Each structure stands twice: as C-alpha cells, then as structure tokens.
Amino acid sequence: MSLFGLEGKKALVIGGGRGMGESTALHLARAGCDVAVLDNARERAELVADEVAKLGRRSMAVVADITDEAAVQKAVADVEAELGGLEVLVTIVGQALFKPLVEMTLEDWDAEQARNLRYVFVTAKAVARSMLARESGGRIVCIGSIDGVVGAPMHAAYGAAKAGLMHLVKSMAAEWGRDGIRVNSVCPGSITTPRLPETPESLAILKDSVIPMGRPGTTDEIAGAALFLASDLSGYVTGHTLLVDGGWMAANIFDTRFFNVKKSNE
Ligand SMILES: NC(=O)c1ccc[n+]([C@@H]2O[C@H](COP(=O)([O-])OP(=O)(O)OC[C@H]3O[C@@H](n4cnc5c(N)ncnc54)[C@H](O)[C@@H]3O)[C@@H](O)[C@H]2O)c1
C-alpha cells in the first residue's frame, strides 16, 4: 500500500497552469494520480499536462473560465469522460483586487466573489454530484488565504470571499462527510509565485516582518499541504483550514517588539 493512497486516482486541478497549481498537479502525479489541468490559459494548461505525462501518469489539459458555470460543468464532464470518475479536486484560482473600500463598486465586489468563492461552489457541486452518484467518496481541497482569517486594508472583497470559502468548506464537509467526501482548505500566507515574484526589497521586508519564519513560502510548500489533505495521510481530517503561513497567524511578534521598547517602572 502506498503512503498517500493516491495510486491510480483521478484528480482535477483548477488553475493548474502555473505556480501553486502547477506544483500541486506535479505533486499529485508523483503520488500516483492521473491529473487533469484546468486553466483559462491554454499554453499553461498544456505545458503542465505534458509535465504530468512525463511522470508516467495520464493527463489532460482543459481550457475553461471558472467564472462561467456552464463551462465549468462541461469541463468536469469532459474530464470524467476522458479520465474516469474524479476522486480528487483542488481549487487554486483566486486573485485579490487592491482598492479602498469607499472606491469599490458593486461590479468589483461581484467579480471578487465570482473568482474567489462562487466558482468553488460551482466546481465542487459538479464534482461532488458525480462522487455521490458513484458512491466513490473523494477529497476536495480549496486554496484560501490568511486574508480570510484576518481583515486587511485595501482588499475587503477578497478577504470576505476567502472567509466565505472557509465556511463553505466546513458546510461541504458537514454535508458530505457520511458519503466519504472530505473537504478542507489551505490558507497561504505570503508565497512567491510567477504572478508575485520576490524582489530584494520584498525579501528584506519579509525578513524583518511579523512572520516568525521571516521568509516567503514556496509553491511546493502549498502543494505539500494540498497533497497531505488530498491523501490518506489526512484520513480523519475534514472541514479543516490548514494555515501555511510561516507562523504568521500564530504569533504576536508586534506585541513583543512593542514591549521591548517601552520602559518598565519596576
Ligand atoms: N501568492 C500569494 O502570496 C497568495 C497568498 C494567499 C493566497 N493566495 C491564493 O493562492 C491561489 C493561487 O494564487 P496565484 O497568485 O498563484 O494564482 P495565479 O494568478 O498564478 O493563477 C493560477 C492559475 O489560474 C489561472 N486562472 C486565473 N483566472 C482564471 C479563470 N478565470 N479561469 C481559469 N483559470 C484561471 C491562471 O492562468 C493561472 O495559471 C489563489 O487562490 C490566491 O488567492 C496566494
């Protein structure tokens, strides 16, 4: 028996074309999964699907825009027809709009919900419906953000969507637990990605920041957490949010620094 229990399982990675999605697709393939890579950028999806195939697994590139419900439903049906019934779903797509709240329009708000929260509902519903019909069980892992855990200036709509995502994950876990479908989320802190590469200045800020580990995370460190939650290693974990943030949310470093510079009257 393999350690991960993923040998021969079929996985769909939404936003698998680069960064965390690419790392996750490759981690799943190395653990034995056949992997479908969905992205709205054809070239990215095809490149990662090729990498999966080089690892000796069946792969498939799927091009769809996750904000289009019909396109997502068709994509899930196409993957199931090509690879067979899905046992693993990982949702990666998400992006933050930086804008002051007083300037945020309803269109901004709705777009943030659509690309960070609504599509997860649409995709998980389509995949779970099939898992329930096949009585196969399954594992769903959704990438959130620490911005869903604490508030942050300039991206309220994103944070609200990511907080909603954590709640949706709990509700899906509660609703499908007896059907053998586990649902969890991974909340990254600051991660170096192709979209958000580090600069010497950003690395210096992180080194001296409130993040205990003093460095950004890597896409492989997010993929490792996603793989754990998709695998048998987390067999009794569901409805959970796993923070992968270098300890950011665990520590009150500001507090320590503040009291160090204040004088004691003792
Ligand atoms: N980078 C960080 O520091 C950080 C921190 C916290 C949370 N996150 C979360 O991590 C996840 C990944 O972030 P990222 O910056 O690596 O993502 P990204 O921008 O690299 O996007 C991942 C993939 O999704 C695809 N994609 C984008 N919009 C799509 C759409 N409408 N339909 C289909 N595919 C689409 C992109 O082409 C890309 O290949 C997101 O959910 C993000 O909110 C990132």
The ligand as a MOL file (V3000), in Angstrom:
LIG
                    3D

  0  0  0     0  0            999 V3000
M  V30 BEGIN CTAB
M  V30 COUNTS 44 48 0 0 0
M  V30 BEGIN ATOM
M  V30 1 N 0.6270 34.3170 -3.8380 0
M  V30 2 C 0.3160 34.5470 -2.5890 0
M  V30 3 O 1.1030 35.1050 -1.8050 0
M  V30 4 C -1.0490 34.1070 -2.0750 0
M  V30 5 C -1.3490 34.3710 -0.7320 0
M  V30 6 C -2.5620 33.9340 -0.2270 0
M  V30 7 C -3.4420 33.2550 -1.0380 0
M  V30 8 N -3.1410 33.0280 -2.3490 0 CHG=1
M  V30 9 C -4.0960 32.2600 -3.1490 0
M  V30 10 O -3.3970 31.2590 -3.8430 0
M  V30 11 C -4.1000 30.9390 -5.0480 0
M  V30 12 C -3.1440 30.9750 -6.2330 0
M  V30 13 O -2.6420 32.2790 -6.3950 0
M  V30 14 P -1.6100 32.5810 -7.5590 0
M  V30 15 O -1.2650 34.0310 -7.4660 0
M  V30 16 O -0.5240 31.5780 -7.5310 0 CHG=-1
M  V30 17 O -2.5460 32.3490 -8.8230 0
M  V30 18 P -2.2780 32.6910 -10.3790 0
M  V30 19 O -2.6860 34.0900 -10.6620 0
M  V30 20 O -0.9230 32.2520 -10.7800 0
M  V30 21 O -3.3890 31.7890 -11.0250 0
M  V30 22 C -3.2990 30.3810 -11.0260 0
M  V30 23 C -3.7380 29.9130 -12.3780 0
M  V30 24 O -5.1440 30.1740 -12.5180 0
M  V30 25 C -5.3910 30.6000 -13.8430 0
M  V30 26 N -6.6190 31.4130 -13.8700 0
M  V30 27 C -6.7490 32.6970 -13.4790 0
M  V30 28 N -8.0070 33.1160 -13.6820 0
M  V30 29 C -8.6890 32.0690 -14.2060 0
M  V30 30 C -10.0260 31.8780 -14.6630 0
M  V30 31 N -10.9240 32.8770 -14.6020 0
M  V30 32 N -10.3890 30.6720 -15.1380 0
M  V30 33 C -9.4830 29.6580 -15.2150 0
M  V30 34 N -8.1960 29.7810 -14.8230 0
M  V30 35 C -7.8080 30.9640 -14.3290 0
M  V30 36 C -4.1450 31.3700 -14.2540 0
M  V30 37 O -3.9660 31.3510 -15.6680 0
M  V30 38 C -3.0250 30.6210 -13.5390 0
M  V30 39 O -2.3940 29.6460 -14.3590 0
M  V30 40 C -5.2590 31.9300 -5.1360 0
M  V30 41 O -6.4390 31.3340 -4.6490 0
M  V30 42 C -4.8130 33.0570 -4.2290 0
M  V30 43 O -5.9130 33.7670 -3.7210 0
M  V30 44 C -1.9600 33.4540 -2.8890 0
M  V30 END ATOM
M  V30 BEGIN BOND
M  V30 1 1 1 2
M  V30 2 2 2 3
M  V30 3 1 2 4
M  V30 4 1 4 5
M  V30 5 2 4 44
M  V30 6 2 5 6
M  V30 7 1 6 7
M  V30 8 2 7 8
M  V30 9 1 8 9
M  V30 10 1 8 44
M  V30 11 1 9 10
M  V30 12 1 9 42
M  V30 13 1 10 11
M  V30 14 1 11 12
M  V30 15 1 11 40
M  V30 16 1 12 13
M  V30 17 1 13 14
M  V30 18 2 14 15
M  V30 19 1 14 16
M  V30 20 1 14 17
M  V30 21 1 17 18
M  V30 22 2 18 19
M  V30 23 1 18 20
M  V30 24 1 18 21
M  V30 25 1 21 22
M  V30 26 1 22 23
M  V30 27 1 23 24
M  V30 28 1 23 38
M  V30 29 1 24 25
M  V30 30 1 25 26
M  V30 31 1 25 36
M  V30 32 1 26 27
M  V30 33 1 26 35
M  V30 34 2 27 28
M  V30 35 1 28 29
M  V30 36 1 29 30
M  V30 37 2 29 35
M  V30 38 1 30 31
M  V30 39 2 30 32
M  V30 40 1 32 33
M  V30 41 2 33 34
M  V30 42 1 34 35
M  V30 43 1 36 37
M  V30 44 1 36 38
M  V30 45 1 38 39
M  V30 46 1 40 41
M  V30 47 1 40 42
M  V30 48 1 42 43
M  V30 END BOND
M  V30 END CTAB
M  END
